[in-house]
Amino acid sequence: MEYRRTVWVVGAAALMVGISMAHVLEDFVNGVPARFGVDTVPAAALVGLAYGIHVVLIGLAARDRVVGYIGNLGVGVFWLVAAASDHLGDVLFAETYRAGAV
């Protein structure tokens, strides 16, 4: 049972890294850090640190450590809340969103 849980958490977290990284790069292209008054380099360093922490948490979950599971849950909730608070209004109420229809 532990093996299956580990595979699901590590797989989902690794997928989240890939999907969120593409989204964050798109945010940088569209000037989102500047909207919050943050220069590109410090924002990129902060995002890099966040991804580094996430990779460590994935490794801890792969070793079946509770802190890895809890940490990945926290990172997942953070990404969900951050993305929803920044983009949900645009997605729901804009006729088109960045590259076209959602």
N, C-alpha and C positions, 0 to 999 in steps of 0.2 A: 504494500500500500504506500509506503513512504516513497518508493521509487517513482510511482505514477504521479504522486503529488509534486515531486521534485521536477519531473519532466514537464508537467503542465506549467508550473511557475517559471521555470527557466525559459521554456519555449515562449510563453506569453511575454515575459519581460524582454527577451531578445527581440521579438517582433515589435514590441513597443519602442525599443531603441531605434530600430530602423524607420518605423513610421514617424515617430516624433522628430527624428533627425531631419527627415525630408521636410517636415512641416516647419521646423525651426529655421532651416536654410531659406525656405520660402518667406518666412517672417523677416529675415535679415534683408532679403532682396526687396521686400516691400516697405522697409524702413520702420518696422515695429519698434526696435530699441530706441530710435530717435523720438518716437511718439511718447515714450516714457521718460525722455530726457537723459538717456544713457548713450554714450558714445559706442561705436561699433566694437572697438578693441576690448574695453572692459566687459561689454555684454558677451562677446565671444569667449572671453576667459571664464566668465561665470558659467556659461553654458557648457564649456569644456570640463570645468570642475564638476558640474552636476552630472554629466555623462560618465565621468570617471568614477564618481561615487556610485552611480547606478550599475556600472560594470562590476565594481567590487561587491555590491549587494547581490548581483546575479551569481557571482562566484560563491558567495556565502550560501545562497539558496541551493546551488548545485552540490555543496558539501552538506546539505540538509541541516543548516544552522537556522535556528528560529529567527535570529536577527536579520537574516537574509530574506526570509518570508515577510516579516513585518516591514522591513525597509522597502521591499518591492511593492508592497501594498501602499505604503506611504507615498512612494514616487508615483505610482499609478493614479492615486487620488489627486496628488498635486497637479499632474499633467492634465487630468480631466477638468479640475476646477479652473486652472489657469487658462486652458484653451476655451472652455465654455464662457468664462467671464470676459475674455477678450474678443471672441469671434461669434458667439451664439446669436447675438442680435443681428449681425451682418448676415449670417447664414439663414436665419429665419425670415428676415424682413427685407433683404436686398434682392433686387430682381436678378442680378448676377453677382457672383462672388469671385473676385480676383480673375481667375482664368475662365470664367463662364458659369453656366448654370450648375448649381450643386447637384 
